[in-house]
Amino acid sequence: MPKFEECLQRLEKIVDQLERGDVPLEQALALFEEGMKLSNDCRSELESAEGKVEILLKQGNKVTPQPFDADATEARTKK
């Protein structure tokens, strides 16, 4: 999986291409589909990082990294 920064750069290029409006419909649809996948990947990575930061902040003065469990974090946020 590409790194977050690489995904974001590619997503920006896709948005630029689509905003120009000079690509054929079939290519625009393919770009849109790729962009949606990249957007979802970026969002997942950001949510994971947010969960890790939350765990660190909850440690108070003692900053001790803990394994991040995305399922447990999602369950806590839905309460």
Secondary structure, DSSP 4 states (H G I P E B T S, - for coil): ---HHHHHHHHHHHHHHHHHT-S-HHHHHHHHHHHHHHHHHHHHHHHHHHHHHHHHHHTTTS-------HHHHHHHHT-
